[in-house]
């Protein structure tokens, strides 16, 4: 299907109603012209008929006055014919055979206008009767006056043609003005197109141009998109820079240990360095996995999952998997999950990783005083709250920002510094919030997630 330009569409939108209006006005003007012409011709015929009646009464039909003869010769642009007969049907004056009115219009004593045929031509006629006495004969004398309809039709055409010419001229003038006026009106859009064309991956600055009110919303959305794209690209650049920086040392360590294993002189030395190489490789692998997990969490779109996740069931499964790890570290893992189900539109794998990260962080950073980790789930009007708390050494509020920053380490415990940032990215990707709270003994981390919409 052909797509028309905005200029052509606007022109059509303006001109089509205008043309319909002009067509309606033309039909009305034609009918009005016909009505006006009919009224004018009927009045002319009546004036002529009354003049003939007056002259007939004065002269007995022998002569007509100059004024009446003038009317007969040029009434409304053409000759007029007449016929008069006495009460007994005897011809008095005029033309011999007048047109005959239809039966329903042949009423005596009143003016009767009718259309008829006279010598093969369509005519308009008026007939009436008048009481008078001529040459001793008294009674109703009947007068018939008629004129060729061709004259009236020509008058109507002339009047209508002038009206049509005026209307057509106005339509053409409006079309010309609209066509070039729309072009001038769309000039700001061409300026906007030029501004958009100047944007590139190196220049994502907002568009600052004088634009019409009608497109301010579009430009506003576009500027918002440019800002979000710019922020995303900056985040990607920062991530790549940080990832390259963080991976440089582990990879260098793995390379150095690999060379040391190759250069070992004894089996015992080679085995010892191989163990160090294995540990360094595991650390590099863990860092790589955390970087990929962080990137996946940050790129997750809200409500991207097909089905809502039952967080109650998921937490029970996570707790069951982690109890052995906690027990091996001498820590008790307890759960307090509200009865019923709590569904959220979130990726199940990422949710499980978030909870696992919080438990692992507690095991890694809570210190030697850690004896207990609690996982709780509550549902209220504010959403679904999943809280992981411990009785370890806790964390000062001034260190919360550092704990949530990528690659930052508050304590000297081992780790990649991505545990809490990954959790925060997962929660925010599901349109939730992450909050930290210092307890009298220990730390509490709360994930607040929105419930899935019904249906």
N, C-alpha and C positions, 0 to 999 in steps of 0.2 A: 504494500500500500504506500502510495506516494505521501511523503511528509512535506507539508507546506511550510514556508518560512513564517516566522512570527509576524513579520510585516504584512504578508499576504493574508494571514489569518485575522489580524486586527482589522485590515481593510475590509475583508469579507464580513466580519462581525458588525462593522459599522454600516456598510453599504447594503447588505441584504435586507435588514429591517427598513432602511430608507427606501429601497426599491419597492418593497411591499407597501409601504405607506404611500409612495407616489402612485403605485398602481391603483390602490384603493381611492386615492384622491382623483385620479384620472377617470375612473368609473363613475364616481360621484359627479365630477365636472361634466361628463358626457350626458348623464341623465339630467343634471340641472340645466344644461344647455338646451336639451330637447324640451324640457318643461317650459323654460323661458321662451323658446321659439314658438312652441304651441300656443302659449298664452298671448304672445305678441301678435301672431297671425290671427288668432281667434278674435282678438280685440279689433284688429284692422278689418276683418270681414264684417264684424258687427257694426262698426262705424260706417262702412260702405253700405251695408244693408239698410241702416237707418236713414242714410242720405237718400238712397233710392226710394224708400218708403215715403219720405217727405216730398221729394220731387214728383213722385207719381200722384200723390194726393193733390198737389198744386196744379199740375198740368194734365192730369188724366192719363198719364203715361205717354204723352206725346213728346216730351223733351226732358232732359236732365240738365241741372245747373252745371256751370263750369267746375265748381268745386267737386261735385260728385263725379264728373267725367275724369277729373284729375285723379281721384281716388281709384277709379276703375282702371285707369291706364298704368298706374304705378303704385299699387298698394303693397308695402313690404317688399318692394323689389320686383314686382311682376304684375301682369294684367289680371283683372278680376272679371268674372262672368256673372250674369244675373238672369233671373227669370221671374215674371209676375203673372199670376192668373187670378181671375175673378172668382167670386163665390160659386158661380155655376160652372167653373172649370174652363171658362173661355180665356184664351191667351190674351194678355194685356200688352206686355212689352218685354224686351230682352231677347235672350236666345231661346230657340224653339223647344229644345229637349233638355231639361235640367236633370242632374243626378238625383236618384231616388234614395231617400234615407231608409235604413232598416225599419222593420215594423215597430220595434219597441221604442224607436226614437221619433216616429212620425206622430207627434202629439201637437194638436192645434193650439194656438193661443200662447205658445211659449217658445223660447229660443231653443233650437235643437241643433247641436253641432254633430257632425258625423263625417266619416271617411267613406268615399265611394269611388267609382270608376266612371270617367267621362271620356268617351271617344278613345278608349284604350289607355288612358292616363289616370294615375292615382290623384285624387283631388281631395281637398278639405272644404266642407260646405257648412253653411248655417241656414236654417229655414225657420221662419216664424210667420205668424198671421197677425193682421192688424185690421181693426174695424174702421171702415171709411166708406165714403160715397163718391163714386166716379160716374159721371154721365147718367145720373139718376139711378144708378145701381148701388145699393147699400148691402154691406155684409163684410165677411172676413176675406180680405185679399191675402193671398199667400205669396211670400217673397223668398226666393232661394238665391244665395250668393255663394260662389265657389272659386277656388284658386288651385293651381297645380301644386302638388306636394313637393315636386322637385325643387321648387324655390326654397321651401322651408328646410328641406334636407340639406341643400347647399349652404344655407345660412348656419345650420347646426354644425356642419363639417368645418366651415370657416371659423366659427367660434371655438370649436373643440381643437382644431389644429393650432390655433394661437396658444391655447392653454397647454397643449402637449409640448409645443416648442419651448415654452417658458419652463415647464417642469423638466424636460430633458436637459435644457441648458443648466438648470440648477443642479440636477443629478451629476452631470459631467463636471461641473465646477466643484461640487462637493467631493467627487471621486478623486479629482486632481489634487485638491487640497489635502484630503485624507492620506492619499498615497505618499505625497512628499512630506506631509506633516508627521505621519508615523515614522518616516525615516529620520526626521529630525528628532522626534521624541525618543527613538531607540539609540540615538547617538551615545548616551551615557552607558548603554550596555556594551557598545563596541569599545568604549574606553575601559570598561570593566574587564572585557575579554583580553585587552592588551595587558592589564595589570595581572590577570591570572597567568597569561603566557610568560610573564617575566619571573614567575615563581619556579623554583627548581629544588633539588635535594639540598643545594647549598643555601638557598634563600627561601625559608618558610615563614617569613614575617607576615603579620596580618596585613590585609589590604586596607589602605587608608585613602579612599577616594570619595569625592562628592557623588553620591548615587541617589537615584529616585527612592521615594518612600516604599514603592511597591517591591523593590528587590533588597531592601535592607535586611529582611529576615534571611534571605538566601545568603547574602554576603556575611551576615553574622554567623550562620551555621558553618559557612566555609572557613571563616577565620577561626572558629572554635576547632574545626577539624585540623586546620594547619597547626594550631597551637598544640593539639593533642599529638599530632604526628611528629612535630618537632620535639615534644617532650619524650615521646617513645624512642625517637632516634637518639636523643641524648642519653636516655636510659640504656639503650643497647650499646652505645659507645662506651659508657661508663662500665657496663657489665663486661664487655670484651676487654677493656683496659684492666679492670680489677682481676678478671679471670686469668689474663696473661701474666699479670704480676704475681698472683697467688700460685699459679701452676709452675712458675719459673723455678722457684726454690725446690719444690718436691721433685720435679723432673731432673733438675741438676743433681739432687741427692741420689735419685735412683741411678742416674748415669755414673756418678762417682762410685757408688757402691758396686755397680756392675763391673766397672774397671778394677775395683779392689778385689772382687771375687776372682776375676780373670788373672790378677797378678799375685794371688795368694801362693805362698811357697809350701804350705803344709795343708793336709786335709782338715786338721782342726781349725786352722785360720780360715780356710775356705768356707767351712760350715758356719763358723761364727759370722763371717761377713755375709753369707747367704741369708742367715736369719735377719740380719739388719736390713738387707736388701728386700726381703719379704715384707718386713714391717713398713719400710718406706714406700713400697709399692702399694700396700694396703692403704696407707695414708693418702697417697696420690689418687688412688681409685675412689676413696671415700670423698675426697675433695671434689673430684670430677662428678661423682654422683650427686653431691649436694648442689654443685653449680647447675647441673642439668635440671634438678628438681626445682631450684629457685627460678630458673628461666621458664620452666613449664608452668609453675604456679603463677608467675607474673603475666604470662600470655593467656591464661585461662579466662574465657569470657563468662560473665555471669549467666546462670541458667543454661550453660552449654550442655549439661547432661540430659539424656533423654528421659530418665526416670528419677524421681526423688529417692534419697537414701534414708533408710530407717536408722537414725543415729543411735538409738537405744540398742538395737541388735548389733550395730557395728562396734560400739564401745564394749559390749560384752565379749565379742570376739577378740578385740585388741587386748583387753585385760587378760583374757585367757592365754594369749600368746606371750605376754610380757611377764606373767607371774614367775615363770621359771628364771628369767634373767634377773628379776628383782630379788628373788630368793637366793640366787647365787651370790648376790652382793650383800646379803644380810638385810634386805629391806622388805617390808610388808607392803603389798599393793592391795588397796581396798577400793571398792566401787560403791557408789550411792546413785543409782539410776532410777529416776522417777518411773512410776508404773505407766503403762501404755506406750504408745509409739510417738516418736518425734521425727517427722520427715523434713528433710532439707534438700534443696536443689544444689547438690555439690558432687564433685567427682569422688567416688568412694575411695579410690586408691590414694588420692591426695589427702583426704580426710584422715585415713588411717596413718599416713605418714606424719601429718601434723600432730596427732595425739602421741604417736611413737616418739617424735622429736621432743615433745614436752617431757615425757617420762625419762627419755635418755638424757636430756639436759639436767634433770633433777639428779639422776644417778651420777652424772659427770661433775656437776658444779656445786651440789649442795654440801659437799664436804663430809668429814668423818662422822659428824653428829647425826647424819640422816638415818632414820629408822623406819620412816613410813611415807608412802605416797598415796594420795587419795584422788580418785577420779569421780566427779559428780556431774550429773545431768539434771537440769531443771528447765521447766517450760512455763513461761508466764507471758503476759501481754507484750513484754519487751522483746521476746524471741526465745530462742533455745540457747541456754547457757551451759557450756561444757567447761568445767573448772578442773585444773590439775594443780594440786597443792602438795607441799612437802613440809617436813619439820626440820629442814637443814639449816644452814647458816644464813639463808636469805640473801637479800640484795637491797642496797640502799636506793632510794628513789632517784637520787642524782645519777645513778648508773643505769637507769632504765633506757635512756636514749642510746647509750653505747651498746647495751645488750641487744637492742633491736636493729643495730646498724650492721651492715654486711662486713664480715671478716674482723669484727671487733671482738676482743677478748677482755672480759671484766676480771676473770680470775686467771691463774696460771695453769689451769687444768687443760689437758689436751683437747683438741677439737678444731673444726674448720671456721668457727665463728659465723656459721650460716644456719644454725638450728632455729633460733627464734625468727630471723628474717624470712625463712621458708614458711614457717607457721603463719606469720603475718601476711605474706603474699597469698597463701592459700585462703585464709579467712577473708581478706579483702576481695579476692577473686570471686567469692560467693556472696558478696555484698554484706559482709559481716564486719565485726570489729574485734580487735585483740587488746586486752588490758592487763597490766601487771599490778600487783598489790603486795606490799610488804606486810607480813604477819608478825605478831609478837615473836613467834618462832617459825621461821621458814618463809616461803614465797608462794604466792598464788597467781596462776596465770589463767585468765578466763577468755574463752572464745564465745562470742555472742553471734549466733547465726539466725537469719530470717527463716521462718517456717515456710514450707512449700505451699503455694496457693492451691486451694481445692480445685480439682478438675484440671 
